[in-house]
Amino acid sequence: MRLPRRCAPALLLALALAAAGCGASSSMSARALRTDASRVCATATQQLNAIPTPQVPSQGASFLRRGIAALRLELAGLSSLRPRGELGVHFGQARGATEQELKVLRSSLKGLQAGNDPIVAFKTLQTQLAPLETQAGAAWRAVGAPACAAT
């Protein structure tokens, strides 16, 4: 079946617009995700870096509370981002690992509040966080948001 000549330019234009629209939106979506996620994570990193390292065990709970607050804000900022496809898979993995980090921090804080030894609590915390940080870092690098890999 052959299209009338007057329909061919319209059909070609429609196909070109559809192809350009699909390519541009996925490319822009990825770029927007990386930009927005990096901005959120850079803010969280600034907040985390501003938290002084505890000098005595009694400062541990305050240290954790401030870290938890910064991580909660980061996750809240990231929750509005909804990438699709493979990028969405990596983003979900990164966010999931970050959520697990937050759970571990909260658990450590509860332990400190219950009277756990701060030295043991922080050593345990480091052991629990290490694989989660590695997992989150790899996923954030796959997303293309290295600022988030450093959080």
BELPE-V42798 format. One record per helix or strand. SS is the DSSP state (~ for helix, > for strand). FROM is the first residue (numbers start at 1). LEN is the number of residues. If there is no record, write none. Layout:
ss = [SS;SS]
from = [FROM;FROM]
len = [LEN;LEN]
This chain:
ss = [~;~;~;~;~]
from = [5;57;85;118;146]
len = [45;22;29;26;4]
